[in-house]
Amino acid sequence: MIKAITPDQTFEYICESDRGSEQPTKWVLGILDSRLMAHIEDAVAKLEMGKKGSDQADPVFRTGTRRWLLVKFGLRGWVGFGDANGQPLAESFDTTPLFGKSYKTVNDRVLELIPTSVLTELAGELSEQNHLQEADKRPFG
């Protein structure tokens, strides 16, 4: 049986490079609903038509924008994330209206302070949580 995702669910995540640290940063991530995931995928991928008279289309993938949007919508908080001087950064969120809903999103000023390698890892984890887990997959027959 396929189980429904639970968009209000959160979980803690520690980046691989921070595991084993005495005081690792704990990122609180949330499950993104399927409609939001579709919006993000549509916002970052498109086909651009070639020159006039050409029937060739080139795919364009904005992977940086994808990472940014996944973390913007999926990061729900943190413990132990500090500024350049090691001082704890306060959580800062905005409300983003989309599809008649209001989503709690991380403020862009905070996102700008998260290293790109961390954004990449968090985005990968957020994306993975929206897919079927191996235990939910069953062979035919």
N, C-alpha and C positions, 0 to 999 in steps of 0.2 A: 504494500500500500504506500502510495506517495503521501508524504506528510506536508501540510501547509507550512509556509514560512511564517515567522512571527515578528513582524516589523517593530513591535514595541520591546522586543527582547534586546538586552545588551550583554556584552561579555568583555572581559579584560584581555588585553593582548600586550605582550612584551616583545619588542623587536629582537631578532636573533642576535644582533651585535650587543644588546644590553642584557641578555640572559647571563646569569652568573655574577652580575654586578651586585654590589652590596645594596645599592639603592636604585634599582631599575625604574625607568619611567613606565608607568602602567597607563596604557591607552584604553579608554572605554569606547568600544565600537558597538554600533547597532546594525541590525539587519535592515537592508533597504528593500522596500516593496517593489514588486515586479514592474509596476507602471513607472516608478522613478528610475529603475534600471533601464527601461526602454527609452525614456527621455534622455538619459545620459548617453546611451549608445547612439541614439539618433543625432545628438548634438555634436558628436565627435567623429562620425564617419559619414562620408558622402562620396559620390562619384562626380568628378569634374570632367566635362566634355572637352575634347580636344579642339583644335582649330576648326573654324568654319569649314564645312564640307567633309570633315573627318568623322568616321563613325566610332572612333576609339575613345573610350572613357578611362580615366585614371582614378584609381581609388585614393582617397585622402583619409588618413587616420591621425587624429590629433591626440596622441597618447598622453601628452602632458596635461591637456585639458581634461582628459578622462580621469587621470589620477587626481587632479585638483577637485573635480566634481564629486567623485566617489568619497573622498575624505571630507569635503565640505558638508555633504549630506550625511555621512556615516559616522563621523567622529562625534561622540556624545560627551566626552570629557577626558580628563587625564589627572594623574597623580604623579608628581615628581618631574614635570617638564619645566625647565627653568630658562631664564633669559641668558644672554651672553655672560652675565656676571654670576650666574648660578642662583639667582633669586627666582622663587616660584612664580610662574606666569598664571595670573588669574584666568579662569575660564571666561570666555567672551563669545556670546552667541547672538545671532540675528534670527528673524523670522522671514522665511522666503515663501511667498505664495506660489503654488503650482497646482494645476488641475483642481482648483477649488479647495485645496487643502493648504494648511500652513505647516511648513517644515521648519524645525529648529536646525539651523545651520551654523557652523563655526564661522566666526568673523574672519574676513579676508586678512586683516592685519595679523591675526594669530597664524593663519595658514602660511603666510609669507615667512614666518620664523621657523617653520618645521623644515629640517633638511630634506632635500630632494630624495635622498636614499630612503629616508623614513617614510615620506609620502608614498613612494613607490611600494614599499612593503605593506603599509597600511591599506593602500588601494587594492593590492593583490588579495589580502585577507578579506576585505569587504566584498570583493567580487566573488571570491570562493564561497562565502557564506550564503550566497543567493542561488547556488547550484545544488543539485541532488548530491547527498552524501553517499559514499560507497555502500553503506549499510542499507540505504533505501533503494538501491538498484537491484533488480532481480532478473535473472535470465529467463528468456521465453521458454515455455514448455514444461 
